[in-house]
Amino acid sequence: MPEEHVDLAVVGCGVSGAAAALAAAQRGISVSILEEHSKVGEPSHCSGHVGILAFEQFAPKTPRRIIENEIKGAVLYPPSEKPLTLKRATPITWVLNRAEFDRHLSHVATEAGAHLYTNSRVLGFRRLDRGFRIETAGMRPTQLSCRVLIDASGFGGSVSKYAGLSQAGPRMLVNSAQFSVDKVTDVDVDFVELYFGQQYTPGFFGWIIPRRDGSAKVGIAAGARANVRQCFEKFVGKHPVASKKLKHAHRLTKTMFHPIPVDGATRPTYAQGMLSVGDAASQVKPTTGGGIVFGLACGRLAGMTAANAVMSDDTSEQFLSSYEKSWRQLIGFDLKAMSWLRRLLYRLPDQYLDRIFKVSNELRADEILRKSSDIDFQGRTLVSLARDPRLFITLLSASVLSAPSLLTTESPER
């Protein structure tokens, strides 16, 4: 069997994997990326909705063709109360062509010196005295040895399971379903629409995300105990608001289903010679399931740490623990704050959600929330807005109305 030796092997070429490979290659070590699919970015499970401020901080320069829309606000639909509209004068989020962005990022990484192997599914690996030997199926190499291994293969990756790294349990997942459509009616291209309520989107929410060309991404995510396929069909066909907007829509893509870990990365993401990043490490926003910005940021830190370990000839668990410290310092507080908000809001009965929306509208919460500049680092945003008594009252209303078990540090699901 042909064998290749590299300093770093990255399993998976999504956002976090490509970002890790790029950061490591820029520091001069040899990097190979093993992508199991024949084309980077496919199949695409993600809506590609990102906050502009944080995205531009961590992403390489992105071609305009990848940006499908610029969003100025959101319309939030409660189960039956009046919707809450949040609007900014200038765009606050972008809608990305996620597949094209993944391919762009992988191209930047290979331009920096990383080697990309598609159709390369990891069959297994074993430890060597100095690193690992990986066996793959598909494109060459069929065997590869490396000093450091990064798991960026998404939720349930075999590398992380083997090493006992961060893995969300089934009760700390939401399952998503999404397709693209055209001919959506009564949707403002400047606004994303979010739909809440246990009847149609139990445990999370639904969305309609418009593109400039008139098409839209439509999806929901639901708690692990719900049948997301049935919930999605019900949302599209029977939701009193969304179904009317989709009545004449034509499906452009098949429905994609995908699990999303929302536990807030509660377990270690490093071991001797190994790191995990992105969905594989549960580095995902618990409130929205978004992982692009966190994947970019943590991917960069993982690549830098791996490169430093190779150059220092120290791939010990102690040395690699600096990665965990770095990413938790960057996003750890936000993960904790968002985990609390997710437990607080997404398990509330519909009548409580309606009351929260009613209070928010009466207190003109939209005026406060418009001050928020960063939708990705939500924990910091809450702290920065906490001095405004209207926001405090709105959050207090949610706290009083919720069951005490929703405020614990553990999942309420048993």
Secondary structure, 3 states (H helix, E strand, C coil): CCEEEEEEEEECCCHHHHHHHHHHHHCCCCEEEECCCCCCCCCCCCCCEEEHHHHHHHCCCCCHHHEEEEECEEEEECCCCCCEEEECCCCCEEEECHHHHHHHHHHHHHHCCCEEECCEEEEEEEEECCEEEEEEEECCCCEEEEEEEEECCCCCCHHHHHHCCCCCCHHHEEEEEEEEEECCCCCCCCEEEEEECCCCCCCCEEEEEECCCCCEEEEEEEECCCCHHHHHHHHHHHCCCHHHHCCCCEECCCCEEEEEECCCCCCCCEECCEEECHHHHCCCCCCCCCCHHHHHHHHHHHHHHHHHHHHHCCCCHHHHHHHHHHHHHHHHHHHHHHHHHHHHHCCCCHHHHHHHHHHHHHCCHHHHHCCCCCCCCHHHHHHHHCCCHHHHHHHHHHHHHCCHHHHCCCCCCC
